[in-house]
Amino acid sequence: MLVRRTERQDVEAIRSIVIATEVFSEEEVGIAVELLEIYLNDPEQKDYEIFSYVGGEGTVLGYICIGPTPATVATYDLYWIAVDPRTHSKGIGTVLLNYVEDILRQKGGRLLIAETSSTSKYDNTREFYERKKFQKLAHIKEYYKPNDDLVIYGKYL
């Protein structure tokens, strides 16, 4: 088991994981892949850092994407975290989150923000953030669409 910077050969596995979660829309899957391409094609960009969790046989089992929040001091966004559903509840999401929290602390990061949906398919996601000591900071009704609110979590590092 290893967490490392995401590499070109990880893209298809990550795309498959994002789809397999059955949480993200087709448009969201496209955005996830787009961010991977930006990250991999422009080593000078500073908007995204992406890390892969690689299992013992070299298989990518999860990933996490973070980046500094524009116009803030030491606040970061958790853009994506996804784990292969066949390996849920094995601590992979926790390892990924702890890994980036350690990196952010080393950089002087002070706040990590995670935005998610209020719909039932995101129940496990919200429970994960709450178990990991994120605080619910805001709830905006019908942000995404009718009956789909934005829930914003934050964790002070």
C-alpha positions in Angstrom: 0.0 0.0 0.0 1.3 3.4 -1.0 0.1 6.9 -1.5 2.0 8.7 -4.2 1.5 11.5 -6.7 -0.9 10.5 -9.4 0.8 9.4 -12.7 -0.4 9.2 -16.3 -1.0 5.4 -16.0 -3.5 6.0 -13.2 -6.0 8.0 -15.2 -8.2 5.1 -16.5 -8.3 3.4 -13.1 -9.3 6.6 -11.5 -12.0 7.3 -14.1 -13.3 3.7 -13.5 -13.4 4.3 -9.8 -15.3 7.5 -10.1 -17.9 5.8 -12.3 -18.0 2.7 -10.1 -19.0 4.7 -7.0 -22.3 5.4 -8.8 -22.4 8.8 -7.0 -21.1 11.1 -9.7 -23.0 12.2 -12.9 -21.5 11.8 -16.3 -20.7 15.5 -16.3 -18.9 15.1 -12.9 -16.9 12.2 -14.2 -15.8 14.4 -17.1 -14.7 17.1 -14.7 -12.7 14.6 -12.6 -10.9 13.5 -15.8 -10.4 17.1 -16.9 -8.7 18.0 -13.6 -6.5 14.9 -14.0 -5.5 16.0 -17.4 -4.7 19.6 -16.2 -2.6 18.2 -13.4 -0.7 15.7 -15.6 -0.2 17.9 -18.7 1.0 21.1 -16.9 3.6 20.5 -14.3 3.8 24.2 -13.7 0.2 24.6 -12.6 -0.5 25.2 -9.0 -4.2 24.7 -8.8 -4.4 21.0 -8.1 -2.5 18.3 -6.3 -3.6 14.7 -7.0 -2.6 11.6 -5.1 -3.3 7.9 -5.8 -3.6 5.1 -3.3 -1.9 2.1 -4.9 -2.5 -1.4 -3.5 0.1 -4.2 -3.1 -0.2 -5.4 -6.7 0.1 -1.9 -8.2 -3.6 -1.4 -8.6 -5.0 2.1 -8.0 -7.7 1.8 -5.4 -8.5 5.4 -4.7 -7.5 9.0 -5.2 -7.7 12.5 -3.8 -7.5 15.9 -5.4 -6.9 19.1 -3.4 -5.9 22.6 -4.2 -5.4 26.0 -2.7 -8.6 28.1 -2.5 -8.1 31.2 -4.6 -8.0 34.6 -2.7 -7.5 32.9 0.7 -4.5 32.5 3.1 -3.8 28.8 3.7 -7.3 27.5 2.9 -7.5 24.5 0.6 -10.4 22.7 -1.2 -10.8 19.0 -1.2 -12.1 18.7 -4.8 -12.3 14.9 -5.1 -11.9 11.8 -3.0 -13.0 8.5 -4.4 -12.3 4.9 -3.5 -13.0 1.7 -5.4 -16.4 0.5 -4.0 -15.0 -3.1 -3.8 -12.6 -1.8 -1.1 -14.9 0.5 0.9 -14.6 0.4 4.7 -11.0 -0.8 4.5 -9.5 2.6 5.5 -8.3 3.8 2.1 -10.2 7.1 2.2 -8.8 7.7 5.7 -5.3 7.0 4.5 -5.7 9.4 1.6 -7.2 12.1 3.8 -4.6 11.8 6.5 -1.9 11.9 3.8 -3.1 15.3 2.4 -3.8 16.7 5.8 -0.1 16.0 6.7 1.1 17.7 3.5 -1.1 20.7 4.1 0.1 21.1 7.7 3.7 21.0 6.5 2.8 23.8 4.0 1.1 25.8 6.8 -2.4 25.0 5.6 -5.0 25.9 8.2 -8.4 24.9 6.7 -9.6 22.2 4.4 -13.0 22.7 2.8 -15.2 19.9 1.3 -18.4 20.6 -0.5 -21.0 17.9 -1.1 -24.6 17.3 -1.9 -27.5 16.8 0.5 -29.0 13.9 -1.5 -29.2 10.4 -0.1 -26.6 9.0 -2.4 -24.1 11.3 -0.6 -25.1 10.0 2.9 -21.9 7.9 3.2 -19.8 10.9 2.1 -21.2 13.2 4.7 -20.9 10.6 7.4 -17.2 10.1 6.3 -16.5 13.8 6.7 -18.2 13.9 10.1 -16.2 10.8 11.3 -13.0 12.5 10.2 -13.8 15.6 12.4 -15.0 17.9 9.7 -17.5 20.4 10.9 -20.6 21.3 8.9 -20.1 25.0 8.1 -23.0 25.8 5.8 -26.0 24.3 4.2 -27.4 26.1 1.1 -30.9 25.0 0.0 -31.5 23.9 -3.6 -28.0 25.0 -4.6 -27.4 22.3 -7.2 -31.1 21.9 -8.3 -34.4 21.5 -6.6 -34.1 19.2 -3.6 -30.3 19.1 -3.9 -28.6 21.3 -1.4 -25.0 22.2 -1.0 -23.4 21.1 2.3 -20.0 22.6 3.1 -17.7 20.9 5.6 -14.5 22.3 7.0 -11.6 20.9 9.0 -9.2 23.2 10.8 -5.8 21.8 10.6 
